[in-house]
Amino acid sequence: MTFEKVQKILAEQLELDADEITMDSSLVEDLGIDSLDFVDIVMSLEDEFDTEFPEEDMAGIKTVGDIVKYIEDKIQ
């Protein structure tokens, strides 16, 4: 369920087909996310999951799976 929500947000923000986004997708290499995109995505994720993601925690996020794991660890 978390993956599907993240996938939907990424697809909307990046104007991609959700089917192109997998847990292994690299944010930069596969999805073409730049730093501005990343800030917008983090804000959308914070709204969706009603929590804050500190900037220092986001530094290690490289893949969609990293986002999902971070959110699942944070909201449990």
C-alpha positions, 0 to 999 in steps of 0.5 A, a space after each residue: 500500500 505504501 509503495 502504491 501511494 509513493 508510486 502514484 505521487 511520483 507518477 503525478 509529479 513527474 508525469 510518468 506512467 505509474 507502471 514505469 516506477 518500480 521499487 528498484 527505480 533510481 530516483 536520479 538515473 531512472 526517473 530523472 529527478 533533480 533537487 527541485 523535483 525532490 523537494 516537491 516530492 518530499 512535500 507531497 509525501 509529507 502531506 500524504 503520510 502526515 509526517 515530516 521528513 527531515 532533510 538529513 534523513 532524505 540524503 541517503 534516499 536513492 531509490 523508490 524502495 528507499 522512500 518506501 522503507 523510510 516511510 514504513 519505518 517512520 509510520 510504524 
